[in-house]
Amino acid sequence: MNEKGYGGVEAEYIRRYHKHEPADHQCSSLLIKHIRAPIHPVWSLVRRFDQPQKYKPFVSRCVVQGNLEIGSLREVDVKSGLPATTSTERLELLDDNEHILRFRIVGGDHRLKNYSSIISLHPEIIDGRPGTMVIESFVVDVPEGNTKDETCYFVEALIKCNLKSLADVSEQLAVWSLVRRFDQPQKYKPFVSRCVVQGNLEIGSLREVDVKSGLPATTSTERLELLDDNEHILRFRIVGGDHRLKNYSSIISSILRS
């Protein structure tokens, strides 16, 4: 494995969690991605061995028979544009405490023979906010007619696409996790000092908001009109309070970047 260029905590994570012993006819490498989202939304995507299409752009369909457990097999259909159509993959490790997933390709129509992958997640701070370091490593046979460098370059290109998509989707989920909390707008709205919602959070719920000094307002009564966790849309209307925003209605949507 090529660990050149990695030091400190990265090198320690690689040493501890990414142990491969490639044979002479194999190649091995790793990539690191820093994601501006807490570890929870990132891991919620990675751990879904049964739904890799949630963030892997080249997967069109995935089927797992039975319960998800160590040894489970997934049948993956690959989108056109790659030198593959299907892949059969076995789950070998799923650690929710250490945030590690390991799988092995055991069949399918492709050239990645004896492919084994480890992906690990590690919390970090990025620009003062919670972030996640993702490390993904692999070992695979070098196909006949290809060099080790050519094989590593191809696999690394696929992983880079997957990790970029993982970052995009995770960051969207992190934003939505804040926006959807109609009962806690102070988590991201700097002028809100306090918010109270009576009863369960549901369509029609009212929140009583206290506004910090410095604005021409002290309180605001707001009604939740839409909360769509599938489309990531929230709509609310101001229905009372001490302010000048009469008949104010707002729609917030969190849209995944393409």
PyMOL commands that set and color helices and strands:
alter all, ss='L'
color gray80, all
select helices_A, chain A and resi 8-17+39-46+52-54+148-179+185-187
alter helices_A, ss='H'
color red, helices_A
select strands_A, chain A and resi 26-35+59-64+73-78+86-95+100-109+116-126+129-141+192-197+206-211+219-228+233-240+249-253
alter strands_A, ss='S'
color yellow, strands_A
deselect
rebuild
show_as cartoon
